[in-house]
Amino acid sequence: MLELCFDINTYHILKILQAENVIDSFHHIIYLYDDLSIGSLNVKNLEERITSLQALKVNYDFHKMIKNYKDMLSQIKNHRQIRIWTSSYAHEKIGFYITCYILYQFKFYDKQIYLCQSAKLHNNKYATMFLTVPDDFIDLIKKAEIIDPSQYIKFAEKLIQENAPLRLKINNEIVSVQINYFDDMILSYKKQFPNISDQDLCGDILFDYHKQNFALMRDDIILNRIKYLKNKH
């Protein structure tokens, strides 16, 4: 079986669970390096995807990203059973939908896909990496449901068509937004606290966003907008 997740923290948790025999030793564990909540999705190849990410000036290792995609596709091809770990958080939920899209596009119809969603235990409040170890993971393995990936591609196609530079969890929905989405919040904070450092300002934005939406956001996206607005004003 292939264990597939969408961030390195969850990957390390799954490796620990494997070392403790919660996950069988012969399972292969992999995570998708690419954060699909940012950058263009309507691309013909990885080069176009990389160009869109470079335009956002995110902290990425593109060589690692390319190698990771090749490894992921190879592992998907070589495993009939795949267990996907996801949550309502944008980077995981979008990763799940795009993975379903990839499975459908590459005609991997013979795969048996098991879905482990943190929402089964905690509504939509927790990313997978915040679940209790090992109890929540054991419960999710027991509650895993077999899914048909083709049932999830419509939403993936919607995100691809919208092709926004940023996708966020807002009011418990994944929404495509423009890169200036946080600008008003940044400027408001800066007006209230003119001497605040960029790092503290970024932390406040991330905290407020998480508090309102039970969601995570990349700090490099926020920091780049702070620097852009500072230069503009």
C-alpha positions as CSV (number, residue, x, y, z in Angstrom):
1,M,0.0,0.0,0.0
2,L,1.1,3.6,-0.7
3,E,0.5,6.1,2.1
4,L,0.1,9.6,0.5
5,C,-0.1,12.9,2.4
6,F,0.4,16.6,1.6
7,D,3.0,18.0,4.0
8,I,6.3,17.0,5.5
9,N,5.1,17.1,9.1
10,T,2.4,14.5,8.4
11,Y,5.0,12.5,6.5
12,H,7.2,12.3,9.5
13,I,4.3,11.3,11.8
14,L,3.4,8.5,9.4
15,K,7.1,7.3,9.4
16,I,7.0,7.3,13.2
17,L,3.8,5.3,13.2
18,Q,5.4,2.9,10.8
19,A,8.4,2.5,13.1
20,E,6.0,1.7,15.9
21,N,4.1,-0.8,13.8
22,V,0.9,1.1,13.6
23,I,1.4,1.2,9.9
24,D,2.7,-1.9,8.2
25,S,6.5,-1.9,7.5
26,F,6.0,-2.8,3.8
27,H,3.9,0.3,3.1
28,H,5.6,3.1,1.1
29,I,5.1,6.6,2.5
30,I,5.3,9.7,0.4
31,Y,4.2,13.3,0.6
32,L,3.5,15.9,-2.1
33,Y,6.1,18.6,-1.8
34,D,4.3,21.1,-4.0
35,D,1.8,23.3,-2.1
36,L,-1.1,23.4,-4.6
37,S,-2.9,26.2,-2.6
38,I,-0.6,28.7,-4.4
39,G,0.5,29.3,-8.0
40,S,-1.1,28.5,-11.3
41,L,-2.9,25.1,-11.7
42,N,-3.8,25.5,-15.4
43,V,-0.4,24.5,-16.7
44,K,0.8,22.1,-19.5
45,N,3.9,21.0,-17.7
46,L,6.0,21.4,-14.5
47,E,8.0,24.2,-16.1
48,E,4.9,26.4,-16.4
49,R,4.0,25.5,-12.8
50,I,7.5,26.5,-11.7
51,T,7.3,29.8,-13.5
52,S,4.1,30.7,-11.7
53,L,5.7,29.9,-8.4
54,Q,8.8,31.9,-9.1
55,A,6.6,34.9,-9.9
56,L,5.2,34.6,-6.3
57,K,8.8,34.5,-4.9
58,V,8.0,31.6,-2.7
59,N,10.7,29.6,-0.8
60,Y,10.8,26.5,-3.0
61,D,13.3,23.9,-3.9
62,F,12.3,23.3,-7.5
63,H,14.7,20.4,-8.2
64,K,13.2,18.7,-5.1
65,M,9.7,19.4,-6.4
66,I,10.4,17.9,-9.8
67,K,12.0,14.8,-8.3
68,N,9.0,14.5,-5.8
69,Y,6.5,14.5,-8.6
70,K,8.4,11.8,-10.6
71,D,8.6,9.7,-7.4
72,M,4.9,10.2,-6.6
73,L,3.8,9.2,-10.1
74,S,6.1,6.2,-10.0
75,Q,4.8,5.0,-6.7
76,I,1.1,5.6,-7.7
77,K,1.8,3.5,-10.8
78,N,3.4,0.7,-8.8
79,H,0.8,0.4,-6.0
80,R,-2.8,-0.8,-6.4
81,Q,-3.9,0.4,-3.0
82,I,-3.4,4.0,-1.9
83,R,-4.4,5.5,1.4
84,I,-4.7,9.3,1.2
85,W,-4.4,11.5,4.4
86,T,-6.1,14.8,4.2
87,S,-8.1,17.5,6.0
88,S,-10.2,20.6,5.3
89,Y,-7.0,22.8,5.3
90,A,-6.3,24.2,1.8
91,H,-2.9,22.6,1.1
92,E,-4.3,19.2,2.0
93,K,-7.8,19.4,0.5
94,I,-6.5,20.8,-2.8
95,G,-3.7,18.3,-2.9
96,F,-6.4,15.6,-2.5
97,Y,-8.6,16.9,-5.3
98,I,-5.7,17.4,-7.7
99,T,-4.4,13.9,-6.9
100,C,-7.9,12.5,-7.8
101,Y,-7.6,14.6,-11.0
102,I,-4.2,13.1,-11.8
103,L,-5.4,9.6,-11.1
104,Y,-8.3,10.2,-13.5
105,Q,-6.2,11.9,-16.2
106,F,-3.5,9.1,-16.2
107,K,-6.3,6.5,-16.3
108,F,-5.3,4.7,-13.1
109,Y,-8.7,3.1,-12.9
110,D,-7.5,0.0,-11.2
111,K,-6.5,1.7,-8.0
112,Q,-8.2,1.1,-4.7
113,I,-8.2,4.5,-2.9
114,Y,-8.7,4.8,0.9
115,L,-9.5,8.2,2.2
116,C,-8.6,9.2,5.8
117,Q,-10.1,12.7,6.6
118,S,-9.4,14.4,9.9
119,A,-12.9,15.9,9.7
120,K,-14.2,12.4,10.5
121,L,-12.9,13.0,14.1
122,H,-12.7,16.8,14.6
123,N,-15.1,18.4,12.1
124,N,-12.9,20.8,10.2
125,K,-10.7,22.2,12.9
126,Y,-7.5,20.3,12.5
127,A,-4.9,19.7,9.8
128,T,-3.7,16.1,9.7
129,M,-0.4,17.1,11.3
130,F,-2.2,18.4,14.4
131,L,-4.0,15.1,15.1
132,T,-3.3,13.2,18.3
133,V,-0.6,10.5,17.8
134,P,-1.2,7.6,17.6
135,D,-4.9,7.5,18.7
136,D,-6.4,9.7,16.0
137,F,-4.4,8.1,13.2
138,I,-5.5,4.6,14.4
139,D,-9.1,5.8,14.5
140,L,-8.8,7.2,11.0
141,I,-7.4,4.0,9.6
142,K,-10.4,2.2,11.0
143,K,-12.8,4.8,9.5
144,A,-11.1,5.0,6.1
145,E,-13.6,4.9,3.2
146,I,-13.0,3.6,-0.2
147,I,-13.6,6.3,-2.8
148,D,-13.9,6.7,-6.5
149,P,-11.5,9.5,-7.6
150,S,-13.7,10.5,-10.5
151,Q,-16.3,11.8,-8.1
152,Y,-13.9,14.5,-7.0
153,I,-12.5,15.9,-10.2
154,K,-15.2,18.5,-10.9
155,F,-13.9,20.6,-8.0
156,A,-10.4,20.1,-9.2
157,E,-11.4,21.3,-12.7
158,K,-13.1,24.3,-11.2
159,L,-9.9,25.3,-9.4
160,I,-7.8,24.7,-12.5
161,Q,-10.2,26.8,-14.6
162,E,-10.2,29.7,-12.0
163,N,-6.4,29.5,-12.0
164,A,-6.0,32.0,-9.2
165,P,-2.5,32.6,-7.7
166,L,-3.9,31.8,-4.2
167,R,-6.5,29.4,-2.8
168,L,-7.6,29.8,0.8
169,K,-9.9,28.1,3.3
170,I,-12.5,30.8,4.1
171,N,-15.7,30.0,6.0
172,N,-14.9,26.3,5.6
173,E,-14.8,26.5,1.8
174,I,-11.8,26.5,-0.5
175,V,-11.9,29.8,-2.4
176,S,-9.8,31.1,-5.2
177,V,-8.5,34.6,-4.5
178,Q,-6.1,37.1,-5.9
179,I,-2.6,37.7,-4.4
180,N,-3.7,41.0,-2.8
181,Y,-6.3,39.3,-0.6
182,F,-4.5,40.2,2.6
183,D,-3.5,43.7,1.6
184,D,-6.2,45.5,3.5
185,M,-5.5,43.6,6.6
186,I,-1.7,44.3,6.3
187,L,-2.3,48.0,5.8
188,S,-4.7,48.2,8.7
189,Y,-2.2,46.6,11.1
190,K,0.5,48.8,9.8
191,K,-1.6,51.9,10.4
192,Q,-2.4,50.7,14.0
193,F,1.2,49.7,14.7
194,P,3.5,51.7,12.5
195,N,6.7,50.4,14.1
196,I,5.8,46.7,13.9
197,S,8.4,44.5,12.3
198,D,7.6,42.6,9.1
199,Q,7.9,39.2,11.0
200,D,5.6,40.3,13.8
201,L,3.1,41.7,11.3
202,C,3.2,38.5,9.3
203,G,2.6,36.5,12.5
204,D,-0.4,38.6,13.4
205,I,-1.9,38.2,10.0
206,L,-1.4,34.4,10.1
207,F,-2.8,34.2,13.7
208,D,-6.0,36.2,12.7
209,Y,-6.5,34.1,9.6
210,H,-6.1,30.9,11.5
211,K,-8.4,32.1,14.3
212,Q,-11.2,33.1,11.9
213,N,-11.0,30.0,9.6
214,F,-9.1,27.2,11.4
215,A,-6.6,27.4,8.5
216,L,-3.0,27.7,7.7
217,M,-1.2,30.0,5.3
218,R,2.4,30.2,4.0
219,D,4.3,32.9,5.7
220,D,6.4,33.6,2.6
221,I,3.3,34.7,0.7
222,I,2.4,37.2,3.5
223,L,6.0,38.5,3.9
224,N,6.3,39.1,0.2
225,R,3.0,41.2,0.2
226,I,4.3,43.1,3.2
227,K,7.5,44.0,1.4
228,Y,5.6,44.8,-1.8
229,L,3.2,47.2,0.0
230,K,6.1,48.8,1.9
231,N,7.8,49.6,-1.4
232,K,4.6,50.8,-3.0
233,H,3.7,53.2,-0.2
